[in-house]
Amino acid sequence: MFRLPMVIVYMIVALNFTLFTLLLQLDMLMFHFLIAKVIAWLLSVGAWVLAYKKRDKFVTLF
């Protein structure tokens, strides 16, 4: 059996949220709303907090 740390999965999702937020912050996307930037930053911070809280969880593969 292979045990995969869930922190890897959560960190991949958090990194994707962070990169999307960075592109949004640098005005490289089609929309330039301040509220969208604030929501994106909150989602990004929330994803990293969730990755930190779930760092000790494992899932068994195979």
ZIBEL-V623836 format. One line per field, one symbol per residue. ss: DSSP state (@ for helix, = for strand, . for the rest). psi: psi as a letter, one per 20 degrees, with the letter a starting at -180 (. if undefined). burial: I if it has 16 or more other ideal C-beta (glycine too) atoms within 10 Angstrom, else O. A space follows every 50 residues. Layout:
ss = ???
psi = ???
burial = ???
//
This chain:
ss = .====@@@@@@@@@@@@@@@@@@@@........@@@@@@@@@@@@@@@@@ @@@....====.
psi = qpoppihgghhgghhggghghghhhjkirhqlphhhgghghghgghhhgh hghjijqqppq.
burial = OOOOOOIOOIIOOIOOIIOOIOOIOOOOOOOOOOOOOOOIIOOIOOIIOO IOOOOOOOOOOO
//
